[in-house]
Amino acid sequence: MHTRHQQKQRRLVIGLSFAFMLFHQADKLLISPLTSQIMADFNISELTDGDLNTYIELHENNPVVLEILNQKSGAESMDCCSSPCL
């Protein structure tokens, strides 16, 4: 009934969906316990944290967002490769 191509496509979609969900859950489980420490390190209030999280989710990888984060933290660079991130 289904061609081999359709079966391969179905398996690919299911595999990619599973991988996405796996990485999404891993990210949530790793970042959530560190939220309070991150807030303390950058002097971020709970309200600002919520605002930043919402804004970042809506505008991920936007240069304007990265500039706002730099200004809020007082850091010269958010690039962890150029400066130590502890």
SULZIMO-V296084 format. One record per helix or strand. SS is the DSSP state (@ for helix, = for strand). FROM is the first residue (numbers start at 0). TO is the last residue. If there is no record, write none. Layout:
ss={SS,SS}
from={FROM,FROM}
to={TO,TO}
This chain:
ss={@,@,@}
from={3,45,62}
to={40,57,72}
